[in-house]
């Protein structure tokens, strides 16, 4: 039962819905003001409302488990009376003739009550959780993109370095082959020169043979 339903439940007994709403508002306002002032509001057979001071203490965050210091504060407390307890437990029976019919609150009526507050709080928490989830997903996506870009850059750099190294090695190999070819050509060149030098020696022998034959012919 919320506040609007409470007003509807007592409207017939008070004389109308507006009178019931005013009565409920007046009773609740009086209880709240007296409790805030530090007074104890006691309704015989129903219960009592009072203000309780809580000293500073350490508590744990249920979500993270972290130890948190809680400041000194004051909270309202309601203690049910014995008659109320007996009726709820079933020890005593409710008197007849005072049945309360709980009706649905009409549209546009009073929307106060604990249920409405709880729903709003739940909606706010759900919205906060959704926003946090979206932010976390965005951060993860950004981190993945950054990591992928870095990996691509590293791979490209490695490929470029490998190409440069291969090209340098190929140039060195070509240079070595050219140098070896030049040395081989240089070594073979003196051999040709030596062969050319040996050729005049054969001519000289031929001349000597011809001269000896001419001398022998003259003697004869």
Secondary structure, DSSP 8 states (H G I E B T S, - for coil): --HHHHHHHHHHHHTSHHHHHHHHHHHHHHHHHHHHTT--EEETTTEEEEEEEE--EEEE-TTT--EEEE--EEEEEEEE-HHHHHHHHTSS---TT---------TTS---SHHHHHHHHHHHHHHHHHHHHHHHHHHHHHHHHHHHHHHHHHHHHHHHHHHHHHHHHHHHHHHHHHHHHHHHHHHHHHHHHHHHHHHHHHHHHHHHHHHHHHHHHHH-
